[in-house]
Structures are given as C-alpha cells and as structure tokens.
Amino acid sequence: MTSEEIAAALDAAGGLVPGTRPGRVRAASWEEAFNARTVPVEGDHLAWSGATGHRGTPVVGFQGQVETAYRLAFRWHHGREPEGNVRPKCDFPGCVAGGHLADRLIREGGTA
C-alpha cells in the first residue's frame, strides 16, 4: 500500500463511531474507542488515525481516562501488563497492532 492509499484509508475511516459527530466519539468500551481510530493496512499493520500525545504516541480516551494505544493493544494481545515503554517493533510508523509491539522485556530478549 502506498502512502497515498494509507492516507486515503485513514481519511475515509475518519476514526468516528457511526452516529457520532466529528470530533466527539462516544464509545461504549475501550475496545470500541480504540477500533474507531484504527485502519488495517497491508502487512497486518494497524494504522492509527486518532489523537497523538507526547512524541507522537497514539493516545485514546474513554470515560475521562487516557491511555496510550500501544499499551492497550499490547495488553490485549499479550494478556499481561507491559513492562516499561511499549513501541512498535515493525517498520510501519506508529503501528498499533498488538503483535507488532514490544515492551522492555521483549526488547531485552525475554518472553512475550
């Protein structure tokens, strides 16, 4: 997928839950809030179309709380709390696919 195709996919998705107005997503769960801001792309990557925080880190809010999309996806995929920072280990910038994320333990050669 070219960068133009990725941009078009992100723009088409808009990151909105159906039935909500632009800029205001009223999700029923963390998963819905997360999924409303992601777009699957070639290579099993998951592109982020939502807000970013410090240093461009993808962030998602739900019921007044904010979490990084990296930590949420890591937790759901690996079934455990991440140790240290979570970052993509693939070459797709900002990928939030759970299997493409690594915490300190994984980066140091530990088990997932």
N, CA, C and O atoms as a GROMACS GRO file, in nm:
protein
  448
    1MET      N    1   0.085  -0.118   0.000
    1MET     CA    2   0.000   0.000   0.000
    1MET      C    3   0.090   0.124   0.000
    1MET      O    4   0.185   0.134   0.078
    2THR      N    5   0.059   0.216  -0.087
    2THR     CA    6   0.137   0.339  -0.094
    2THR      C    7   0.097   0.433   0.019
    2THR      O    8  -0.007   0.414   0.082
    3SER      N    9   0.180   0.534   0.044
    3SER     CA   10   0.145   0.631   0.148
    3SER      C   11   0.017   0.706   0.112
    3SER      O   12  -0.059   0.744   0.201
    4GLU      N   13  -0.007   0.727  -0.018
    4GLU     CA   14  -0.130   0.793  -0.060
    4GLU      C   15  -0.252   0.706  -0.030
    4GLU      O   16  -0.356   0.758   0.012
    5GLU      N   17  -0.240   0.574  -0.051
    5GLU     CA   18  -0.350   0.482  -0.024
    5GLU      C   19  -0.378   0.474   0.126
    5GLU      O   20  -0.494   0.468   0.168
    6ILE      N   21  -0.273   0.474   0.206
    6ILE     CA   22  -0.289   0.471   0.352
    6ILE      C   23  -0.359   0.598   0.399
    6ILE      O   24  -0.451   0.592   0.480
    7ALA      N   25  -0.313   0.712   0.347
    7ALA     CA   26  -0.376   0.839   0.385
    7ALA      C   27  -0.523   0.841   0.346
    7ALA      O   28  -0.606   0.890   0.422
    8ALA      N   29  -0.556   0.788   0.228
    8ALA     CA   30  -0.696   0.784   0.184
    8ALA      C   31  -0.778   0.694   0.274
    8ALA      O   32  -0.892   0.726   0.307
    9ALA      N   33  -0.721   0.580   0.314
    9ALA     CA   34  -0.793   0.488   0.403
    9ALA      C   35  -0.817   0.552   0.538
    9ALA      O   36  -0.926   0.539   0.594
   10LEU      N   37  -0.717   0.620   0.591
   10LEU     CA   38  -0.734   0.688   0.719
   10LEU      C   39  -0.839   0.798   0.708
   10LEU      O   40  -0.922   0.814   0.798
   11ASP      N   41  -0.836   0.872   0.599
   11ASP     CA   42  -0.932   0.980   0.580
   11ASP      C   43  -1.073   0.925   0.566
   11ASP      O   44  -1.168   0.982   0.619
   12ALA      N   45  -1.088   0.814   0.493
   12ALA     CA   46  -1.220   0.754   0.472
   12ALA      C   47  -1.278   0.702   0.603
   12ALA      O   48  -1.398   0.714   0.627
   13ALA      N   49  -1.194   0.643   0.688
   13ALA     CA   50  -1.242   0.589   0.814
   13ALA      C   51  -1.279   0.700   0.910
   13ALA      O   52  -1.379   0.691   0.981
   14GLY      N   53  -1.200   0.805   0.912
   14GLY     CA   54  -1.230   0.920   0.996
   14GLY      C   55  -1.219   0.896   1.144
   14GLY      O   56  -1.226   0.991   1.222
   15GLY      N   57  -1.202   0.773   1.186
   15GLY     CA   58  -1.188   0.743   1.328
   15GLY      C   59  -1.313   0.766   1.410
   15GLY      O   60  -1.305   0.780   1.532
   16LEU      N   61  -1.430   0.772   1.346
   16LEU     CA   62  -1.552   0.801   1.420
   16LEU      C   63  -1.639   0.677   1.437
   16LEU      O   64  -1.648   0.594   1.347
   17VAL      N   65  -1.702   0.666   1.550
   17VAL     CA   66  -1.802   0.564   1.572
   17VAL      C   67  -1.926   0.608   1.496
   17VAL      O   68  -1.967   0.724   1.507
   18PRO      N   69  -1.989   0.519   1.417
   18PRO     CA   70  -2.107   0.558   1.341
   18PRO      C   71  -2.212   0.624   1.430
   18PRO      O   72  -2.239   0.579   1.542
   19GLY      N   73  -2.272   0.732   1.379
   19GLY     CA   74  -2.377   0.801   1.452
   19GLY      C   75  -2.328   0.911   1.544
   19GLY      O   76  -2.409   0.973   1.613
   20THR      N   77  -2.198   0.936   1.548
   20THR     CA   78  -2.145   1.044   1.632
   20THR      C   79  -2.102   1.158   1.543
   20THR      O   80  -2.077   1.140   1.424
   21ARG      N   81  -2.093   1.276   1.601
   21ARG     CA   82  -2.050   1.390   1.521
   21ARG      C   83  -1.897   1.397   1.519
   21ARG      O   84  -1.832   1.347   1.611
   22PRO      N   85  -1.839   1.458   1.417
   22PRO     CA   86  -1.694   1.468   1.408
   22PRO      C   87  -1.634   1.531   1.533
   22PRO      O   88  -1.685   1.629   1.587
   23GLY      N   89  -1.524   1.471   1.579
   23GLY     CA   90  -1.453   1.524   1.695
   23GLY      C   91  -1.504   1.472   1.828
   23GLY      O   92  -1.439   1.491   1.931
   24ARG      N   93  -1.620   1.407   1.829
   24ARG     CA   94  -1.678   1.354   1.953
   24ARG      C   95  -1.716   1.208   1.934
   24ARG      O   96  -1.818   1.178   1.872
   25VAL      N   97  -1.636   1.118   1.985
   25VAL     CA   98  -1.665   0.976   1.975
   25VAL      C   99  -1.716   0.929   2.111
   25VAL      O  100  -1.648   0.943   2.213
   26ARG      N  101  -1.834   0.874   2.112
   26ARG     CA  102  -1.892   0.822   2.235
   26ARG      C  103  -1.888   0.670   2.229
   26ARG      O  104  -1.987   0.607   2.191
   27ALA      N  105  -1.779   0.615   2.265
   27ALA     CA  106  -1.760   0.471   2.260
   27ALA      C  107  -1.818   0.405   2.383
   27ALA      O  108  -1.828   0.466   2.489
   28ALA      N  109  -1.858   0.279   2.369
   28ALA     CA  110  -1.915   0.202   2.479
   28ALA      C  111  -1.808   0.126   2.557
   28ALA      O  112  -1.836   0.075   2.665
   29SER      N  113  -1.687   0.118   2.503
   29SER     CA  114  -1.578   0.044   2.569
   29SER      C  115  -1.444   0.095   2.519
   29SER      O  116  -1.436   0.169   2.421
   30TRP      N  117  -1.338   0.054   2.589
   30TRP     CA  118  -1.202   0.088   2.544
   30TRP      C  119  -1.180   0.030   2.404
   30TRP      O  120  -1.122   0.095   2.317
   31GLU      N  121  -1.226  -0.094   2.383
   31GLU     CA  122  -1.206  -0.160   2.254
   31GLU      C  123  -1.274  -0.082   2.141
   31GLU      O  124  -1.217  -0.066   2.033
   32GLU      N  125  -1.396  -0.036   2.166
   32GLU     CA  126  -1.466   0.041   2.062
   32GLU      C  127  -1.396   0.174   2.035
   32GLU      O  128  -1.384   0.215   1.920
   33ALA      N  129  -1.351   0.240   2.140
   33ALA     CA  130  -1.278   0.366   2.123
   33ALA      C  131  -1.150   0.344   2.043
   33ALA      O  132  -1.117   0.423   1.955
   34PHE      N  133  -1.078   0.237   2.073
   34PHE     CA  134  -0.954   0.202   2.003
   34PHE      C  135  -0.984   0.168   1.857
   34PHE      O  136  -0.921   0.223   1.766
   35ASN      N  137  -1.078   0.078   1.835
   35ASN     CA  138  -1.108   0.031   1.699
   35ASN      C  139  -1.160   0.141   1.609
   35ASN      O  140  -1.139   0.137   1.488
   36ALA      N  141  -1.226   0.240   1.666
   36ALA     CA  142  -1.278   0.351   1.586
   36ALA      C  143  -1.167   0.438   1.530
   36ALA      O  144  -1.191   0.520   1.442
   37ARG      N  145  -1.047   0.422   1.581
   37ARG     CA  146  -0.934   0.506   1.542
   37ARG      C  147  -0.823   0.428   1.471
   37ARG      O  148  -0.711   0.477   1.459
   38THR      N  149  -0.854   0.308   1.424
   38THR     CA  150  -0.753   0.227   1.357
   38THR      C  151  -0.800   0.187   1.218
   38THR      O  152  -0.920   0.177   1.191
   39VAL      N  153  -0.703   0.164   1.131
   39VAL     CA  154  -0.729   0.120   0.995
   39VAL      C  155  -0.630   0.008   0.964
   39VAL      O  156  -0.509   0.029   0.968
   40PRO      N  157  -0.682  -0.114   0.932
   40PRO     CA  158  -0.591  -0.222   0.892
   40PRO      C  159  -0.523  -0.187   0.759
   40PRO      O  160  -0.587  -0.137   0.667
   41VAL      N  161  -0.394  -0.215   0.751
   41VAL     CA  162  -0.320  -0.193   0.627
   41VAL      C  163  -0.240  -0.318   0.595
   41VAL      O  164  -0.223  -0.407   0.678
   42GLU      N  165  -0.190  -0.323   0.473
   42GLU     CA  166  -0.114  -0.437   0.424
   42GLU      C  167  -0.001  -0.472   0.521
   42GLU      O  168   0.062  -0.384   0.579
   43GLY      N  169   0.024  -0.602   0.538
   43GLY     CA  170   0.131  -0.649   0.625
   43GLY      C  171   0.084  -0.670   0.768
   43GLY      O  172   0.166  -0.678   0.860
   44ASP      N  173  -0.048  -0.679   0.787
   44ASP     CA  174  -0.107  -0.696   0.920
   44ASP      C  175  -0.076  -0.580   1.014
   44ASP      O  176  -0.083  -0.594   1.136
   45HIS      N  177  -0.040  -0.465   0.957
   45HIS     CA  178  -0.018  -0.346   1.038
   45HIS      C  179  -0.154  -0.284   1.071
   45HIS      O  180  -0.253  -0.310   1.003
   46LEU      N  181  -0.156  -0.203   1.174
   46LEU     CA  182  -0.277  -0.131   1.214
   46LEU      C  183  -0.239   0.015   1.228
   46LEU      O  184  -0.169   0.054   1.322
   47ALA      N  185  -0.287   0.096   1.133
   47ALA     CA  186  -0.255   0.239   1.132
   47ALA      C  187  -0.344   0.313   1.230
   47ALA      O  188  -0.462   0.280   1.245
   48TRP      N  189  -0.289   0.412   1.297
   48TRP     CA  190  -0.361   0.493   1.395
   48TRP      C  191  -0.412   0.619   1.329
   48TRP      O  192  -0.335   0.690   1.264
   49SER      N  193  -0.542   0.649   1.346
   49SER     CA  194  -0.599   0.772   1.289
   49SER      C  195  -0.648   0.867   1.397
   49SER      O  196  -0.710   0.969   1.367
   50GLY      N  197  -0.621   0.834   1.522
   50GLY     CA  198  -0.667   0.916   1.634
   50GLY      C  199  -0.564   1.017   1.680
   50GLY      O  200  -0.466   1.046   1.611
   51ALA      N  201  -0.588   1.068   1.799
   51ALA     CA  202  -0.500   1.169   1.858
   51ALA      C  203  -0.365   1.110   1.895
   51ALA      O  204  -0.350   0.989   1.916
   52THR      N  205  -0.267   1.199   1.903
   52THR     CA  206  -0.134   1.159   1.950
   52THR      C  207  -0.094   1.250   2.064
   52THR      O  208  -0.137   1.365   2.073
   53GLY      N  209  -0.011   1.197   2.150
   53GLY     CA  210   0.037   1.274   2.264
   53GLY      C  211   0.184   1.304   2.250
   53GLY      O  212   0.234   1.332   2.142
   54HIS      N  213   0.252   1.297   2.362
   54HIS     CA  214   0.394   1.324   2.371
   54HIS      C  215   0.473   1.244   2.268
   54HIS      O  216   0.459   1.122   2.261
   55ARG      N  217   0.554   1.312   2.190
   55ARG     CA  218   0.640   1.249   2.088
   55ARG      C  219   0.562   1.169   1.985
   55ARG      O  220   0.615   1.074   1.927
   56GLY      N  221   0.437   1.206   1.961
   56GLY     CA  222   0.358   1.139   1.858
   56GLY      C  223   0.299   1.005   1.899
   56GLY      O  224   0.251   0.931   1.814
   57THR      N  225   0.302   0.974   2.027
   57THR     CA  226   0.248   0.848   2.075
   57THR      C  227   0.095   0.846   2.059
   57THR      O  228   0.028   0.939   2.103
   58PRO      N  229   0.039   0.741   1.995
   58PRO     CA  230  -0.106   0.731   1.980
   58PRO      C  231  -0.175   0.721   2.117
   58PRO      O  232  -0.136   0.639   2.200
   59VAL      N  233  -0.276   0.804   2.139
   59VAL     CA  234  -0.349   0.801   2.265
   59VAL      C  235  -0.499   0.790   2.239
   59VAL      O  236  -0.550   0.836   2.137
   60VAL      N  237  -0.568   0.728   2.333
   60VAL     CA  238  -0.713   0.711   2.324
   60VAL      C  239  -0.774   0.740   2.460
   60VAL      O  240  -0.718   0.705   2.564
   61GLY      N  241  -0.889   0.803   2.458
   61GLY     CA  242  -0.959   0.835   2.582
   61GLY      C  243  -1.090   0.759   2.592
   61GLY      O  244  -1.154   0.729   2.491
   62PHE      N  245  -1.128   0.728   2.715
   62PHE     CA  246  -1.256   0.661   2.741
   62PHE      C  247  -1.299   0.695   2.882
   62PHE      O  248  -1.224   0.675   2.978
   63GLN      N  249  -1.419   0.745   2.896
   63GLN     CA  250  -1.477   0.781   3.025
   63GLN      C  251  -1.383   0.865   3.111
   63GLN      O  252  -1.365   0.839   3.230
   64GLY      N  253  -1.325   0.967   3.048
   64GLY     CA  254  -1.240   1.061   3.120
   64GLY      C  255  -1.099   1.013   3.148
   64GLY      O  256  -1.023   1.085   3.213
   65GLN      N  257  -1.062   0.895   3.103
   65GLN     CA  258  -0.927   0.844   3.122
   65GLN      C  259  -0.856   0.839   2.988
   65GLN      O  260  -0.920   0.826   2.884
   66VAL      N  261  -0.724   0.851   2.990
   66VAL     CA  262  -0.644   0.846   2.868
   66VAL      C  263  -0.538   0.738   2.885
   66VAL      O  264  -0.477   0.725   2.990
   67GLU      N  265  -0.518   0.662   2.778
   67GLU     CA  266  -0.419   0.553   2.778
   67GLU      C  267  -0.351   0.556   2.642
   67GLU      O  268  -0.411   0.602   2.544
   68THR      N  269  -0.228   0.509   2.635
   68THR     CA  270  -0.166   0.500   2.503
   68THR      C  271  -0.224   0.380   2.429
   68THR      O  272  -0.251   0.276   2.489
   69ALA      N  273  -0.243   0.398   2.300
   69ALA     CA  274  -0.294   0.288   2.217
   69ALA      C  275  -0.195   0.172   2.219
   69ALA      O  276  -0.235   0.056   2.211
   70TYR      N  277  -0.066   0.202   2.229
   70TYR     CA  278   0.035   0.097   2.236
   70TYR      C  279   0.012   0.006   2.357
   70TYR      O  280   0.013  -0.116   2.344
   71ARG      N  281  -0.008   0.064   2.474
   71ARG     CA  282  -0.025  -0.014   2.596
   71ARG      C  283  -0.155  -0.097   2.592
   71ARG      O  284  -0.156  -0.212   2.635
   72LEU      N  285  -0.262  -0.038   2.541
   72LEU     CA  286  -0.388  -0.112   2.531
   72LEU      C  287  -0.372  -0.233   2.439
   72LEU      O  288  -0.406  -0.345   2.476
   73ALA      N  289  -0.320  -0.209   2.318
   73ALA     CA  290  -0.305  -0.318   2.221
   73ALA      C  291  -0.210  -0.425   2.271
   73ALA      O  292  -0.233  -0.544   2.252
   74PHE      N  293  -0.102  -0.382   2.336
   74PHE     CA  294  -0.007  -0.478   2.392
   74PHE      C  295  -0.076  -0.566   2.496
   74PHE      O  296  -0.064  -0.689   2.492
   75ARG      N  297  -0.147  -0.505   2.588
   75ARG     CA  298  -0.218  -0.576   2.695
   75ARG      C  299  -0.317  -0.678   2.637
   75ARG      O  300  -0.321  -0.793   2.681
   76TRP      N  301  -0.396  -0.635   2.539
   76TRP     CA  302  -0.494  -0.725   2.480
   76TRP      C  303  -0.427  -0.841   2.406
   76TRP      O  304  -0.473  -0.955   2.415
   77HIS      N  305  -0.320  -0.813   2.334
   77HIS     CA  306  -0.253  -0.916   2.254
   77HIS      C  307  -0.174  -1.015   2.341
   77HIS      O  308  -0.184  -1.136   2.322
   78HIS      N  309  -0.098  -0.963   2.435
   78HIS     CA  310  -0.008  -1.047   2.514
   78HIS      C  311  -0.072  -1.098   2.643
   78HIS      O  312  -0.019  -1.190   2.706
   79GLY      N  313  -0.185  -1.041   2.683
   79GLY     CA  314  -0.254  -1.088   2.802
   79GLY      C  315  -0.183  -1.055   2.932
   79GLY      O  316  -0.203  -1.122   3.034
   80ARG      N  317  -0.100  -0.953   2.930
   80ARG     CA  318  -0.028  -0.910   3.051
   80ARG      C  319   0.001  -0.762   3.043
   80ARG      O  320  -0.007  -0.701   2.936
   81GLU      N  321   0.034  -0.705   3.157
   81GLU     CA  322   0.075  -0.564   3.161
   81GLU      C  323   0.214  -0.551   3.100
   81GLU      O  324   0.301  -0.634   3.127
   82PRO      N  325   0.236  -0.450   3.020
   82PRO     CA  326   0.370  -0.429   2.964
   82PRO      C  327   0.466  -0.379   3.071
   82PRO      O  328   0.426  -0.313   3.167
   83GLU      N  329   0.592  -0.412   3.053
   83GLU     CA  330   0.697  -0.362   3.141
   83GLU      C  331   0.773  -0.252   3.067
   83GLU      O  332   0.829  -0.276   2.960
   84GLY      N  333   0.774  -0.134   3.123
   84GLY     CA  334   0.843  -0.022   3.059
   84GLY      C  335   0.765   0.030   2.940
   84GLY      O  336   0.645   0.006   2.927
   85ASN      N  337   0.836   0.103   2.855
   85ASN     CA  338   0.773   0.162   2.736
   85ASN      C  339   0.735   0.056   2.635
   85ASN      O  340   0.802  -0.046   2.621
   86VAL      N  341   0.625   0.081   2.562
   86VAL     CA  342   0.581  -0.006   2.453
   86VAL      C  343   0.601   0.070   2.324
   86VAL      O  344   0.562   0.186   2.311
   87ARG      N  345   0.664   0.003   2.227
   87ARG     CA  346   0.692   0.064   2.096
   87ARG      C  347   0.672  -0.040   1.987
   87ARG      O  348   0.685  -0.160   2.011
   88PRO      N  349   0.642   0.007   1.866
   88PRO     CA  350   0.633  -0.086   1.754
   88PRO      C  351   0.770  -0.149   1.726
   88PRO      O  352   0.873  -0.082   1.736
   89LYS      N  353   0.770  -0.277   1.693
   89LYS     CA  354   0.895  -0.343   1.655
   89LYS      C  355   0.900  -0.367   1.504
   89LYS      O  356   0.998  -0.422   1.453
   90CYS      N  357   0.795  -0.325   1.433
   90CYS     CA  358   0.791  -0.337   1.288
   90CYS      C  359   0.837  -0.204   1.226
   90CYS      O  360   0.870  -0.108   1.296
   91ASP      N  361   0.839  -0.202   1.093
   91ASP     CA  362   0.887  -0.082   1.024
   91ASP      C  363   0.774   0.013   0.983
   91ASP      O  364   0.800   0.112   0.914
   92PHE      N  365   0.651  -0.015   1.024
   92PHE     CA  366   0.539   0.072   0.990
   92PHE      C  367   0.526   0.179   1.098
   92PHE      O  368   0.501   0.146   1.214
   93PRO      N  369   0.543   0.306   1.062
   93PRO     CA  370   0.542   0.412   1.164
   93PRO      C  371   0.410   0.418   1.241
   93PRO      O  372   0.302   0.428   1.182
   94GLY      N  373   0.419   0.412   1.372
   94GLY     CA  374   0.302   0.424   1.459
   94GLY      C  375   0.209   0.305   1.460
   94GLY      O  376   0.095   0.318   1.503
   95CYS      N  377   0.254   0.190   1.412
   95CYS     CA  378   0.170   0.070   1.408
   95CYS      C  379   0.120   0.036   1.548
   95CYS      O  380   0.198   0.035   1.644
   96VAL      N  381  -0.010   0.009   1.561
   96VAL     CA  382  -0.068  -0.026   1.691
   96VAL      C  383  -0.121  -0.170   1.693
   96VAL      O  384  -0.203  -0.204   1.779
   97ALA      N  385  -0.076  -0.254   1.600
   97ALA     CA  386  -0.114  -0.395   1.602
   97ALA      C  387  -0.045  -0.462   1.721
   97ALA      O  388   0.077  -0.450   1.736
   98GLY      N  389  -0.122  -0.530   1.804
   98GLY     CA  390  -0.067  -0.590   1.926
   98GLY      C  391   0.054  -0.679   1.906
   98GLY      O  392   0.149  -0.674   1.984
   99GLY      N  393   0.053  -0.759   1.800
   99GLY     CA  394   0.165  -0.848   1.773
   99GLY      C  395   0.288  -0.779   1.720
   99GLY      O  396   0.394  -0.840   1.709
  100HIS      N  397   0.275  -0.652   1.687
  100HIS     CA  398   0.387  -0.574   1.635
  100HIS      C  399   0.448  -0.484   1.742
  100HIS      O  400   0.535  -0.401   1.712
  101LEU      N  401   0.404  -0.501   1.866
  101LEU     CA  402   0.450  -0.415   1.975
  101LEU      C  403   0.541  -0.490   2.070
  101LEU      O  404   0.525  -0.610   2.092
  102ALA      N  405   0.637  -0.419   2.125
  102ALA     CA  406   0.731  -0.479   2.220
  102ALA      C  407   0.747  -0.389   2.342
  102ALA      O  408   0.756  -0.266   2.330
  103ASP      N  409   0.752  -0.452   2.458
  103ASP     CA  410   0.784  -0.379   2.581
  103ASP      C  411   0.931  -0.403   2.614
  103ASP      O  412   1.001  -0.467   2.536
  104ARG      N  413   0.978  -0.353   2.726
  104ARG     CA  414   1.118  -0.369   2.764
  104ARG      C  415   1.157  -0.517   2.772
  104ARG      O  416   1.265  -0.555   2.727
  105LEU      N  417   1.070  -0.599   2.829
  105LEU     CA  418   1.100  -0.742   2.845
  105LEU      C  419   1.124  -0.809   2.710
  105LEU      O  420   1.220  -0.884   2.695
  106ILE      N  421   1.040  -0.782   2.614
  106ILE     CA  422   1.055  -0.841   2.481
  106ILE      C  423   1.179  -0.787   2.412
  106ILE      O  424   1.253  -0.863   2.349
  107ARG      N  425   1.202  -0.655   2.422
  107ARG     CA  426   1.320  -0.597   2.357
  107ARG      C  427   1.450  -0.653   2.414
  107ARG      O  428   1.551  -0.660   2.344
  108GLU      N  429   1.448  -0.692   2.540
  108GLU     CA  430   1.568  -0.747   2.603
  108GLU      C  431   1.580  -0.898   2.582
  108GLU      O  432   1.667  -0.963   2.640
  109GLY      N  433   1.491  -0.954   2.498
  109GLY     CA  434   1.502  -1.096   2.465
  109GLY      C  435   1.423  -1.188   2.555
  109GLY      O  436   1.439  -1.310   2.549
  110GLY      N  437   1.338  -1.132   2.638
  110GLY     CA  438   1.254  -1.215   2.725
  110GLY      C  439   1.137  -1.272   2.649
  110GLY      O  440   1.125  -1.254   2.528
  111THR      N  441   1.051  -1.340   2.720
  111THR     CA  442   0.934  -1.400   2.658
  111THR      C  443   0.822  -1.297   2.645
  111THR      O  444   0.818  -1.197   2.718
  112ALA      N  445   0.736  -1.323   2.553
  112ALA     CA  446   0.622  -1.235   2.530
  112ALA      C  447   0.524  -1.253   2.642
  112ALA      O  448   0.420  -1.188   2.644
   0.00000   0.00000   0.00000
